[in-house]
Amino acid sequence: MSLPDDLPISQSLAVFFGVTGFEWLTEGRTELFNALAIALASGIAIFIVRRWLHKRQRNEH
């Protein structure tokens, strides 16, 4: 079973590293669970928006 092409893996990783980097710079430590939760939530949101836009474009044609 292959993964769909529209999974936002790179965007989710960017959010994860951005959150952990920001926490490390501001607080001197990172909370990996919080960063992972934020990255997963943003990845799911990006995935849903991409699916919705794809269905919308397909219905217009």
Secondary structure, DSSP 8 states (H G I E B T S, - for coil): ----TT--HHHHHHHHHHHHHHHHHHHSS--HHHHHHHHHHHHHHHHHHHHHHHHHHHHH-
